[in-house]
Amino acid sequence: MKIKTYLQEVYTELVHKVTWPTWKDLQSSALIVMIASLLIALVIFLMDFTFENVMGFIYKLLY
């Protein structure tokens, strides 16, 4: 019985108390996330590329 009451209260809260974002808000948020992800991936790529070249240079000097 407690589970049924719990689920009814959850449903009531989701329908009446939660403010859901609009479709336009979701699209703009998704765009921001995609752009931020691409920028972070680019930064990580550049760091990896630079580190690889620096380490390659150091190894050439040592051997």
N, C-alpha and C positions, 0 to 999 in steps of 0.2 A: 504493500500500500504506500509506503514511503517513496518508493521509486516512481510510482505513478504521479504522486503529488510533486515530486522534484521535477519530473519531465514537464508537467503542466506549468510549473512556475518558470522553468527555463524558456519554454515556448512563449509564454506571456511576456517575459522580459525581452526576448529577441524581437517580438513583433511590436511591442508598444514603447519600450524604453531605449532601445538601441537606435542610434542615428546612423543609417547606412549611407555610404557615399553615393553620389550620383554617377552615371555612366561617364560623364565628362571628367569628373574628379578621378575616377579609376584610370581613364586613359592618360591623363596628364601625369598621374603618379607612376604609371607603368613606363611612360616615356622617360621620366626622370631617373628611374631605376635602371633602365637600359643604357642611358647615356653615362650614368655614374659607373656602371659595370664595365662599359667599354673603356672609359678613362682609366679605371683602376687596372684593367688588363693591359692597357698600353704602358702604363707606368711600370708594372711588373715585368713586361717584356723588355722595356728599355733597361731596367736594372739588371736583368738576367743577361742581356746582350753585352752590356758594358762589363759586367763582372767576368763573363766568359772571355772577352777580349783582353782584359787586364791580366787575368790568370794565365792565358795563353802567352802573353808577352813575358810575364815573369818566368814561366816554365822555359821559354826559349832562352832567356838570359842564364838560367841555372844549368841548362844542359848543353 
